[in-house]
Amino acid sequence: MLDNSSTLSPSMFGGLISVSSNSPHLRKSGSRLLVSDLATGEQGNSAEEDIWHSIESNKMKSVGTPLSSVVITPSPVLLWRFKVLLFLIWGFSCCKFGWDAVMRMSADLRDLFLYEAFLYYNPLLLVCATWMTIIVPTSMTAYLYLYSNGEVLLAASQPVFLYAAVAMLLIFPFDIFHLSSRYFLLRTLWRIVFPLQAIMFADFFLADILTSMSKVFSDLERSVCRMIHHQVATIAWFEADSVCGSHSVAIPIVLVLPYIFRLFQCLRQYKDTRERTTLLNALKYSTAVPVIFLSALKYHVIPDKWLNVYRPLWLLSSVLNSLYSFYWDVNRDWDLSCFTRIFKFSKPSFLSHALYGRKWVFLWVIGSNLILRCTWTYKLSAHLRHNYLTVFTITVLEMLRRFQWVFFRVENEWNKINSKSNIQLSMTDTSNEEDKLLSSNDHNV
């Protein structure tokens, strides 16, 4: 028998132990007593019954819960492996159907048609991401497969539908597919095309990236031209009298547009800041103009004049543009101060240590940037556009060069912002100390 001052409590091994009603085991830390301190047996028994009733009800709930109501979520690792498996199956299927379609074509038609497919899908392949990486190759595979099986009209509709879908997605007004990011991109592009306001970092940062995509815009223009003139799934582009052929004046104009936009931005910055470095930067972008237009003259002059006059001028302007751009990347955009930061870091930031705080990375970036700057002029030359495999390779390498350029450019801008904030903070501290000194002097007086 237990007296009224004790209660039964379940032990950790399933038995019952006698615990005093004043025991701290019956209360939570910082809470009120669960069992009353009254000495009457009836109240103690009622409190004991309430405790056991709650314990039994909890047991019934845990035992009586049906298995169907339990939500079973798959492991994230399992989902990731499943997605990788689907991606590999999709990639193998696209390669298999695409290869079979190309092998059905005759040897004479094969190379011409591959360039046509490259013309339509190369721009989107170079700028797409996430789900677009799947949609674009799938459309290209369908294009090759339908054409090789004689469905020319259906094949011609594939790139048209794809371009229309991408354009509609970019301006889609509903809050899906990252609405704020899409509209921010459109607003920034508007500011780039019409630099009627002060130039912000996002404006010239995106404009610099667009200069690496000048060939992409040129291919987009050629593709849209062929769609408008119903030349899709034909080889009319290779004919000299074709309206969308290589002789078109629109090709050098579209190639030069990103450099013109960036040139106007530099002039706008000079108007706002009166810094002479912005004029030197504008001069750098102007050096791309002769590279583009001297190359385009090949289709408008006689061959002898091209070989003896314009081709040497084109080579000279290419070298000038490459070396000037390389110097500006290293000394201005990255602020490596004539390579001194390779051997001695001046106040390195956390990002420098985490990403590229080692000397060999600087050596690699400078060397690769010099080589790829020289090869990039190959892409700006309209008379070399039919070597599509070489052009595609150089385009991918230019993407890698621009990708590593972004890291150093953003870090340099971050360091400038931090240095300005530190200067302002030190000036504020200095002014506060001067105010305190003046107030102490006034108090002494």
Secondary structure, DSSP 8 states (H G I E B T S, - for coil): ---TTEEEEE-TTS-EEEEETT-GGGS-TTS--SS-----HHHHHHHHHHHHHHHHHHHHHHHH--GGGS-----HHHHHHHHHHHHHHHHHHHHHHHHHHHHHS-HHHHHHHHHHHHHHHHHHHHH--TTHHHHHHHHHHHHHHHHHTT-HHHHHHHHHHHHHHHHHHHT--SS-S-HHHHHHHHHHHHHHHS--S---HHHHHHHHHHHTTHHHHHHHHHHHHHHHTT-TTSSGGGSTT-TTSTT-THHHHHHHHHHHHHHHHHHHHHHHH--HHHHHHHHHHHTHHHHHHHHHGGGTS-HHHIIIIIHHHHHHHHHHHHHHHHHHIIIIIS--TTTHHHH--SS--HHHHHHS-SHHHHHHHHHHHHHHHHHHHHHT-GGGTT-HHHHHHHHHHHHHHHHHHHHHHHHHHHHHHHHHHHHHHHHHHHHHHHHHHHHHHHHH-
